[in-house]
Amino acid sequence: MDRPIRHKVYVTRKIPEPGPSILKNRFQLKMNPRADVLRRENLIQNVRGAYAVMCMLGDKIDSSVMDSAGPNLKVISCYSVGYDHVDICEAVKRKIIVTNTPNVLANTTADLTFSLILTAARNLVNADRHVRGGNWKFGWTPDLFLGYDVHGSTLGIIGLGEIGTLVAKRARGFDMKVIYHSKTRKRDLESELDITYVSLEELLQRSDFVSIHVSSNKDSFHMIDKSKINLMKKTAFIINTSRGKVINERDLIRALKNNIIAGAGLDVYENEPISRSNQLTQLPQTVLLPHIGSATFMTRSKMAEVAANNIVNFFYQRGIVYKIN
């Protein structure tokens, strides 16, 4: 075991093992014992004097938080792949390293993406409610909860990064025709996965399922709006496990209400947690999950290990693998 460095490390929310043990053995660890988001004033107070902060999506790490931590703050370790909750420009200005946890949750999120495709297509949530509510009266009937086939259909993937690629691989098992649109064309993967690059407009026009896998930035904000949704088939579904702000929710709600598309399977939203008054929650064509793309015991544990080791590797000069800036 390395000799401990008595620097303060603050973890904004409770994380699973082995993350806490990795940090506790080497640093002065202070961790929020709860899993929910800290009040802003508590976050600012608790980071004081920290040399490293481990944060989650939903924890806004901006100049005020960095000011409170003080000049000793050297590392901001994101317990996530996404890092749009951190002011990267401010971190660069202060020479603070920001890290994340890629290559850990991709397969798990790809699994969930396919779960949403299947659940939305086959109307499983409403069928489950039908049974639980005691409304199943007549046994098998030919028109009960009709859905759409997944096998042999066309899947359009927006963003062929790691997760998008893994979704494409899963689609092969369902004999789906896969088309994709990405910021950079991936010619090496096209023959390997038997996928075809198309424009965004063509993808929306041809796809039975549109699965979104892009990062959150100014280019992707409201990428899917009224004009884009109107290009889609009336029998098509939107699936989003990336970032909520990629879709203009108001336009999506309008499209669902007017049967412009068949449905949506969402794990992320413009504002999280989604409000009970959000009309998405009242539409029968939606499958709505509480941002659980990476929520398996194994993956969340691995994320904690990677996020903790990003801090350890910096202070023990081992070289950080997952550095953003």
C-alpha positions in Angstrom: 0.0 0.0 0.0 1.3 3.5 -0.8 1.9 5.8 2.1 -1.2 7.9 2.6 -1.4 11.5 1.5 -3.5 13.4 4.0 -5.2 15.6 1.4 -8.9 16.1 1.7 -11.0 14.4 -1.0 -14.7 15.3 -1.0 -17.3 13.0 -2.7 -20.6 14.8 -3.3 -22.8 11.7 -2.9 -22.5 8.2 -1.5 -20.8 5.8 -4.0 -20.5 2.0 -3.9 -17.4 0.0 -3.0 -14.6 -0.2 -3.9 -14.5 3.6 -4.4 -14.7 4.7 -0.8 -12.1 2.2 0.4 -9.6 3.2 -2.4 -9.9 6.8 -1.3 -10.0 6.2 2.5 -6.8 4.2 2.4 -4.9 7.1 0.8 -6.6 10.4 1.6 -8.7 12.2 4.2 -12.1 11.2 2.8 -15.2 13.2 3.4 -18.3 11.7 1.6 -21.9 12.8 1.6 -23.7 9.8 3.2 -26.8 10.3 1.0 -27.3 9.5 -2.6 -29.5 12.5 -3.5 -28.3 15.9 -4.8 -26.8 18.3 -2.2 -28.3 21.7 -1.7 -26.1 24.3 -3.4 -25.0 25.9 -0.2 -24.0 22.6 1.3 -22.0 21.7 -1.7 -20.1 25.0 -1.6 -19.5 24.5 2.1 -18.3 20.9 2.0 -15.7 21.4 -0.8 -13.8 23.9 1.3 -10.1 22.9 1.5 -10.5 19.9 -0.9 -7.7 18.8 -3.1 -10.0 16.6 -5.1 -13.8 16.5 -5.6 -15.7 13.6 -7.0 -19.0 14.7 -8.4 -22.1 13.3 -10.1 -24.4 14.5 -12.9 -26.6 17.1 -11.4 -23.8 18.6 -9.3 -23.0 21.9 -10.9 -19.3 22.5 -10.5 -18.7 26.1 -11.5 -16.4 28.9 -10.5 -18.3 29.4 -7.2 -17.6 25.8 -6.2 -14.0 26.1 -7.3 -13.6 29.3 -5.4 -14.9 27.7 -2.2 -12.5 24.7 -2.6 -9.6 27.2 -2.9 -6.2 27.0 -4.6 -5.5 23.5 -3.4 -8.1 21.9 -5.7 -6.3 19.9 -8.3 -8.7 17.2 -9.6 -12.5 17.1 -10.4 -13.4 13.4 -10.9 -16.7 12.9 -12.6 -18.6 9.7 -11.6 -20.0 9.6 -15.1 -19.1 9.7 -18.8 -20.8 13.1 -19.2 -19.1 16.2 -17.9 -21.4 19.0 -19.0 -22.1 19.7 -15.3 -18.5 20.9 -14.9 -17.3 24.3 -16.2 -14.3 22.9 -18.2 -13.1 26.4 -19.3 -12.9 27.5 -15.7 -11.1 24.3 -14.7 -8.5 24.8 -17.5 -8.0 28.4 -16.4 -7.2 27.2 -12.9 -5.1 24.2 -14.1 -7.6 21.8 -12.5 -7.7 18.3 -14.1 -11.2 17.0 -14.9 -11.6 13.2 -15.4 -14.5 10.9 -16.2 -15.4 7.2 -16.4 -15.7 6.1 -20.1 -15.3 2.5 -21.3 -17.1 1.3 -18.2 -20.8 1.8 -18.7 -21.1 1.5 -22.5 -22.3 -2.1 -22.7 -24.7 -1.6 -19.8 -26.2 1.5 -21.5 -26.4 -0.3 -24.8 -28.4 -3.1 -23.1 -30.8 -0.5 -21.7 -31.2 1.1 -25.1 -32.3 -2.2 -26.5 -34.6 -2.7 -23.6 -36.3 0.6 -24.4 -36.6 -0.3 -28.1 -38.3 -3.6 -27.3 -40.5 -2.2 -24.5 -41.7 0.7 -26.6 -42.3 -1.3 -29.7 -44.3 -4.1 -28.0 -46.3 -1.8 -25.7 -45.1 -3.8 -22.7 -45.6 -1.1 -20.0 -49.3 -0.7 -20.8 -49.7 -4.4 -21.1 -48.2 -4.9 -17.6 -50.5 -2.2 -16.2 -53.4 -3.9 -17.8 -52.7 -7.2 -16.1 -51.9 -5.7 -12.7 -55.0 -3.6 -12.8 -57.2 -6.6 -13.1 -58.4 -5.6 -16.6 -57.5 -8.8 -18.5 -60.9 -10.4 -18.9 -61.0 -12.5 -22.0 -57.7 -14.5 -22.3 -56.0 -14.3 -25.7 -57.6 -12.0 -28.2 -56.3 -11.1 -31.7 -56.2 -7.3 -31.2 -54.9 -7.0 -27.6 -51.9 -4.6 -27.2 -50.7 -4.8 -30.8 -47.2 -3.5 -31.2 -44.5 -3.3 -33.9 -41.9 -5.8 -34.9 -38.3 -5.1 -34.0 -36.7 -7.9 -36.0 -36.1 -6.9 -39.7 -36.8 -3.3 -39.0 -34.5 -0.3 -39.7 -32.6 1.2 -36.8 -31.1 4.7 -37.2 -28.3 5.5 -34.8 -27.4 9.2 -34.2 -23.9 9.3 -32.9 -21.7 6.3 -33.6 -19.5 6.5 -30.5 -18.8 3.6 -28.2 -22.4 3.2 -27.0 -23.9 3.7 -30.5 -21.5 1.1 -31.9 -22.5 -1.4 -29.3 -26.2 -0.8 -30.0 -25.4 -1.5 -33.7 -23.8 -4.8 -32.7 -26.9 -5.8 -30.7 -29.1 -4.9 -33.7 -27.5 -7.6 -35.8 -29.0 -10.3 -33.5 -32.4 -8.9 -34.5 -31.6 -8.9 -38.2 -32.2 -5.1 -38.2 -30.9 -2.9 -41.1 -28.7 -0.3 -39.4 -28.1 3.2 -40.7 -26.2 5.9 -38.9 -25.3 9.5 -38.8 -22.3 10.8 -36.9 -20.2 13.9 -36.7 -17.4 11.8 -38.2 -18.0 9.0 -40.6 -16.7 5.6 -39.3 -15.8 3.9 -42.6 -13.8 1.1 -40.8 -17.0 0.1 -38.9 -19.3 0.2 -41.9 -18.2 -3.1 -43.4 -17.5 -4.8 -40.1 -21.0 -4.1 -38.8 -22.8 -3.9 -42.1 -24.1 -0.4 -41.4 -24.6 2.5 -43.8 -23.8 6.2 -43.3 -26.6 8.6 -44.2 -27.5 12.2 -43.7 -29.5 13.0 -40.5 -32.5 13.8 -42.7 -32.4 10.5 -44.5 -31.9 8.6 -41.2 -35.1 10.2 -39.8 -37.1 9.5 -42.9 -36.1 5.8 -43.2 -35.8 4.6 -39.6 -38.4 2.6 -37.6 -36.4 3.3 -34.5 -34.2 6.4 -34.0 -31.7 5.8 -31.2 -29.7 8.9 -29.9 -26.1 8.6 -28.6 -24.5 12.0 -28.8 -22.9 14.2 -26.1 -24.4 17.4 -24.8 -23.0 20.5 -26.4 -24.2 23.6 -28.3 -24.4 21.6 -31.6 -26.6 18.9 -30.1 -28.9 21.1 -28.2 -32.5 20.5 -29.5 -31.0 18.6 -32.4 -34.3 16.8 -32.6 -37.1 19.4 -32.9 -40.4 19.8 -34.7 -38.8 20.0 -38.2 -36.8 16.8 -37.6 -39.6 14.9 -35.9 -41.9 15.7 -38.9 -39.5 13.8 -41.2 -40.1 10.6 -39.3 -42.6 7.8 -40.1 -45.9 7.7 -38.3 -44.9 4.2 -37.1 -41.5 5.3 -35.8 -40.1 5.5 -32.3 -37.5 7.9 -30.7 -35.2 6.3 -28.1 -32.9 8.5 -26.0 -30.3 7.3 -23.5 -27.8 10.1 -24.1 -28.8 13.6 -22.9 -32.3 15.1 -22.5 -31.5 18.4 -24.0 -30.9 16.8 -27.4 -34.7 16.6 -27.9 -37.0 19.6 -27.7 -39.5 18.0 -25.3 -42.3 20.5 -26.2 -42.0 19.4 -29.9 -41.9 15.7 -28.9 -45.0 16.0 -26.8 -46.9 17.8 -29.7 -45.8 15.0 -32.1 -47.0 12.2 -29.7 -50.3 13.9 -29.0 -50.9 14.3 -32.8 -49.8 10.8 -33.7 -47.0 12.2 -35.9 -44.8 9.3 -34.5 -45.7 6.1 -32.7 -43.9 6.5 -29.5 -40.8 7.3 -27.4 -38.5 5.5 -24.9 -36.6 7.9 -22.8 -34.1 7.6 -20.0 -33.1 11.3 -19.9 -35.0 14.6 -19.9 -34.5 18.3 -20.4 -34.9 18.8 -16.6 -34.2 16.0 -14.2 -36.0 14.6 -12.2 -38.9 14.9 -14.7 -41.9 16.7 -13.1 -45.1 14.8 -12.5 -46.8 17.6 -14.4 -44.7 17.0 -17.5 -47.1 15.8 -20.2 -44.7 13.0 -21.2 -45.8 11.2 -18.1 -49.5 11.3 -19.2 -49.0 9.9 -22.7 -49.6 6.2 -23.2 -47.0 6.0 -26.1 -44.1 6.8 -23.8 -41.7 4.5 -21.8 -40.0 6.7 -19.2 -37.1 5.6 -17.0 -35.3 7.6 -14.2 -31.9 8.0 -15.9 -30.7 4.4 -15.2 -28.6 3.7 -18.2 -25.6 2.5 -16.2 -27.6 1.2 -13.2 -26.3 -2.3 -12.7 -24.4 -3.4 -9.5 -21.3 -4.3 -11.5 -21.2 -1.2 -13.6 -21.8 1.4 -10.8 -19.2 -0.4 -8.7 -16.7 -0.2 -11.6 -17.5 3.5 -12.1 -16.7 4.1 -8.5 -13.4 2.2 -8.9 -12.4 4.2 -12.0 -13.4 7.6 -10.6 -11.5 6.9 -7.4 -8.4 5.7 -9.2 -8.4 8.8 -11.4 -7.8 10.8 -8.2 -5.2 8.3 -6.9 -3.3 8.2 -10.2 -3.0 12.0 -10.2 -1.6 12.4 -6.7 0.6 9.4 -6.9 1.8 10.4 -10.4 0.8 7.3 -12.2 -0.7 9.0 -15.2 -4.4 9.6 -15.6 -6.1 7.4 -18.2 -9.5 9.2 -18.4 -8.5 12.9 -18.6 -11.0 15.3 -20.2 -8.9 18.5 -20.3 
